[in-house]
Amino acid sequence: MQTERFESHQVEQAAGVLRRGGLLAFATETVYGLGADACNGTAVAGVYAAKGRPSFNPLIIHLPDLAAAEQFGVFSPLARKLAEAFWPGPLSLVVPVREGAGLSSLVTAGLDTVAIRVPAHDGARAVLAAFGGPVAAPSANPSGGISPTRMSHVLDGLDGKIDAVLEGGNCAVGLESTILYAGAEVALLRAGGVTVEDVEAVIGQAVARPEDPDTPKSPGQLASHYAPDAQVRINATERRAGEVLIGFGAVTGADLNLSAAGNLSEAAANLFDMLRRADGLARQDGRSIAVSPVPMTGLGLAINDRLTRAAADRG
């Protein structure tokens, strides 16, 4: 079906797509999500089909507020503290599924936990409130590809495979949500738009680090992910022959630069768009992509996580 483009004020029309079991791409502050009714197994299967997503990689459900989220997940005191501190915002919390929640088993991929987020984007929350239920929404791009931060990115990868796109402008954060397991303790499952340092300041304790990325317990934990078609080399201190160079900071001769000023927030917002542009340049003449080193602090942790997955061996 040809993708329909909604104006941002047509929230009820967008919610109607979800009620009919359709697939709706919509902007959040992180990236554009591909939404479906999380209680409708057929609709959720459509998300997997459109994205070509591995069935063992769970999906995040999106809700308009904490009260709605507690209908679908069981929140420990730590989980509630994090939700109150960072929601709405770029944080997903993995908590036990509430009994009788009615979620499709495809959403949790067979796990007894569910990842939940309350987005900060006004348009997204308006659609969620109008729909009145949980919306499963991974990034609106073919699985393993570069996440979309503009409506044009969605159309590049999914036009003709989904029912509608709700235009919501460019994504302000430009990087997926941080995912935390939040029980009696807190563990980092994916770095993202909320820093570990900020989380630790709220909970007053250290955050445990990820386990084996080949057996994902949450979205975004596959080793080869966010990958352009061209091969990617990271931590490149020089450009080799046959490479498109993405710089960070004061890098001379870079084809593109995540942030010439060395600003990690700017780099995060630019990351996926720069990877797309570099991939287009590389495909023109069979080159590969090299990326300059990015500091492993703050948002740099999330940026390096994405770059490591983009550069992973694809077998």
C-alpha positions in Angstrom: 0.0 0.0 0.0 1.3 3.5 -0.8 2.4 5.4 2.3 0.0 8.1 3.4 1.5 11.3 4.8 -0.5 12.8 7.7 -0.2 16.3 8.9 0.9 16.5 12.5 -2.5 17.7 13.8 -4.3 14.7 12.4 -3.8 12.6 15.5 -7.1 10.9 15.6 -6.6 9.7 12.0 -3.3 8.2 13.0 -4.7 6.5 16.0 -7.4 5.0 13.7 -4.6 3.2 11.7 -3.5 1.5 14.9 -7.1 0.5 15.9 -7.5 -1.1 12.5 -4.4 -3.2 13.0 -2.3 -1.1 10.6 1.3 0.0 10.8 2.0 3.6 11.6 5.4 5.3 11.6 5.6 8.3 13.9 8.2 10.6 15.3 9.5 10.5 18.8 12.3 12.5 20.3 14.7 9.6 19.8 14.0 8.2 16.3 10.9 7.5 14.2 9.1 4.4 15.5 7.1 1.8 13.5 4.0 1.4 15.6 1.4 -1.4 15.9 -1.2 -2.3 18.5 0.8 -4.4 21.0 -2.2 -6.5 21.9 -2.9 -7.5 18.3 -0.6 -10.4 17.3 -1.4 -10.0 13.6 -0.5 -6.3 13.7 2.8 -7.0 15.6 3.7 -9.7 13.1 3.3 -7.1 10.5 6.0 -5.0 12.2 8.4 -8.0 12.1 7.5 -8.6 8.4 7.9 -5.0 7.4 11.3 -4.7 9.1 12.5 -8.2 8.5 13.3 -8.3 12.2 14.6 -11.4 14.0 11.7 -12.9 16.1 13.9 -13.3 19.2 14.6 -9.6 19.4 11.9 -8.1 21.7 9.9 -4.9 21.0 9.5 -1.8 23.2 5.9 -0.8 24.0 5.1 2.9 24.2 2.5 4.5 26.5 1.4 8.1 27.3 2.3 8.1 31.0 3.4 6.0 34.0 -0.2 5.2 35.1 -0.8 3.6 31.7 2.5 1.8 31.8 1.7 0.2 35.2 -1.2 -1.6 33.6 1.2 -3.6 31.6 4.4 -3.9 33.7 5.1 -4.5 37.4 7.3 -1.7 38.6 9.7 -2.1 41.5 10.5 0.9 43.7 13.6 1.5 41.7 11.8 1.2 38.4 9.2 3.7 39.6 11.9 6.1 40.8 13.5 6.0 37.3 10.2 6.4 35.6 9.4 9.5 37.7 12.8 11.0 37.1 13.1 10.4 33.3 9.6 10.0 31.8 8.6 11.3 29.5 12.0 10.9 27.8 14.5 8.6 26.1 14.5 5.8 28.7 13.0 2.3 28.3 12.5 0.2 31.4 12.4 -3.6 31.3 10.1 -4.9 34.0 8.1 -8.1 34.6 4.9 -8.3 32.5 1.8 -7.8 34.5 -0.4 -10.9 34.6 -3.4 -10.5 32.3 -1.8 -7.5 30.4 -3.0 -8.9 27.1 0.2 -8.2 25.2 1.0 -10.3 22.1 3.7 -12.8 22.8 5.6 -11.5 19.8 6.2 -8.3 21.7 8.2 -10.0 24.5 9.7 -12.6 22.2 8.9 -15.3 24.8 10.4 -13.5 27.8 8.5 -12.8 31.0 9.6 -9.1 30.9 8.5 -6.2 28.7 10.3 -3.0 27.7 8.2 0.1 28.3 8.8 3.8 27.4 6.9 7.0 27.7 8.2 9.3 24.8 8.7 13.0 25.3 7.6 14.0 21.7 4.2 15.8 22.0 2.9 14.3 18.8 3.8 10.7 19.8 2.1 11.1 23.2 -1.0 12.6 21.6 -1.3 9.6 19.3 -0.8 7.2 22.3 -3.4 8.9 24.3 -5.9 8.9 21.5 -5.2 5.2 20.7 -5.7 4.3 24.4 -3.4 1.2 24.5 0.1 0.0 24.3 1.9 0.6 21.0 4.8 -1.7 20.0 7.2 0.5 18.1 10.8 -0.4 17.2 12.7 2.0 14.9 10.9 2.5 11.5 13.6 1.0 9.2 14.5 -2.4 7.8 16.0 -4.5 10.6 19.7 -4.1 11.1 19.8 -0.9 9.0 20.3 2.7 10.0 17.6 4.1 12.3 15.5 6.9 10.9 15.6 10.4 12.3 13.6 12.1 9.5 10.4 11.2 7.7 12.4 10.8 4.5 14.5 8.1 6.1 11.3 6.1 6.9 10.1 6.4 3.3 13.5 5.3 2.0 13.3 2.0 3.8 9.6 1.2 4.3 7.5 3.1 1.7 4.9 0.6 0.3 5.4 -1.8 3.3 3.4 0.2 6.0 0.1 2.0 6.1 1.0 5.6 7.1 3.5 8.0 8.4 2.7 10.8 10.9 5.0 13.6 10.1 6.6 14.9 13.3 9.7 16.8 12.2 13.3 15.8 12.7 14.1 13.8 15.9 15.7 16.1 18.6 17.7 13.4 20.4 18.5 11.3 17.3 19.6 8.3 19.2 17.4 5.4 20.6 16.4 5.2 24.2 18.6 3.9 26.9 17.3 0.5 28.1 17.6 -0.6 31.7 16.5 -3.7 33.5 14.9 -2.3 36.6 14.2 -4.8 39.4 15.8 -4.9 42.8 18.9 -3.7 41.0 19.4 -1.8 37.7 21.3 -3.2 34.7 22.2 -1.4 31.5 20.9 -3.4 28.5 21.5 -0.7 25.9 23.1 2.7 26.1 21.1 5.6 24.7 19.6 9.0 25.2 19.9 9.0 29.0 23.4 8.6 30.3 24.5 6.0 32.9 25.9 8.8 35.0 22.5 10.5 35.2 20.8 7.2 36.1 23.3 6.5 38.9 22.8 10.0 40.3 19.1 9.3 40.6 19.3 5.8 42.1 22.4 6.3 44.2 24.0 3.1 43.2 26.1 1.6 40.3 24.4 0.3 37.2 25.4 -3.2 36.2 26.8 -3.6 32.6 25.4 -5.7 29.7 25.8 -9.4 29.4 25.9 -11.5 26.2 24.7 -9.4 23.2 24.0 -12.6 21.1 21.2 -13.7 23.4 19.2 -10.4 23.6 17.0 -9.7 26.7 15.8 -6.4 25.3 15.7 -4.6 21.9 18.9 -3.3 20.4 21.2 -6.1 21.8 22.1 -7.9 18.6 25.9 -7.6 17.8 25.4 -6.7 14.1 22.9 -3.9 14.1 22.4 -0.4 12.7 24.5 -1.5 9.8 24.9 0.4 6.4 25.6 -1.7 3.3 29.2 -0.6 3.2 31.7 -2.1 5.6 32.5 0.1 8.6 35.8 0.6 10.4 35.7 2.5 13.8 38.3 4.3 15.8 40.0 5.3 12.6 42.9 7.8 13.3 43.6 8.2 9.5 41.8 7.7 6.2 42.9 4.6 4.2 42.6 4.3 0.5 39.0 3.5 -0.6 37.3 4.9 2.5 34.7 7.5 3.2 35.7 9.2 6.5 33.2 10.4 9.1 35.1 12.6 11.5 34.5 13.7 15.1 36.1 16.9 16.3 38.9 18.7 14.5 39.6 16.1 11.8 41.2 17.4 8.6 39.8 16.2 5.3 36.8 14.3 6.6 34.0 13.7 4.1 31.4 14.2 6.9 31.7 15.2 10.6 29.5 14.1 13.4 30.5 17.3 15.3 33.4 19.5 14.3 33.1 21.1 17.7 33.4 17.7 19.4 30.0 18.0 21.0 28.5 14.6 21.9 24.9 15.7 21.8 25.4 17.1 18.3 27.2 13.9 17.3 24.3 11.7 18.6 21.7 13.8 16.7 23.8 13.5 13.5 24.9 9.8 13.8 22.3 7.9 11.8 21.9 10.6 9.1 25.7 10.7 8.7 25.9 7.0 8.4 23.2 7.1 5.7 25.0 9.8 3.8 28.4 8.0 4.1 26.8 4.8 2.8 25.5 6.6 -0.2 28.9 8.0 -1.0 30.5 4.6 -0.4 28.1 2.9 -2.8 28.9 5.2 -5.6 32.4 3.8 -6.1 32.7 0.7 -3.9 34.3 2.3 -0.9 34.0 1.5 2.7 33.3 3.8 5.7 35.8 4.8 8.5 34.7 6.7 11.6 37.0 8.7 13.8 37.3 7.9 17.5 34.5 9.1 19.8 35.1 9.5 23.5 33.6 6.7 25.7 31.9 9.1 28.1 28.3 10.3 28.4 26.4 10.0 25.2 29.7 8.7 23.6 29.0 5.3 25.2 25.7 5.1 23.2 27.3 6.4 20.0 30.1 3.8 20.3 27.6 1.1 21.0 25.8 1.9 17.7 29.1 2.2 15.8 30.4 -1.1 17.1 27.2 -2.9 16.0 27.4 -1.2 12.6 31.0 -2.5 12.2 30.4 -6.0 13.5 31.2 -9.0 11.4 28.1 -10.0 9.5 29.2 -13.5 8.8 
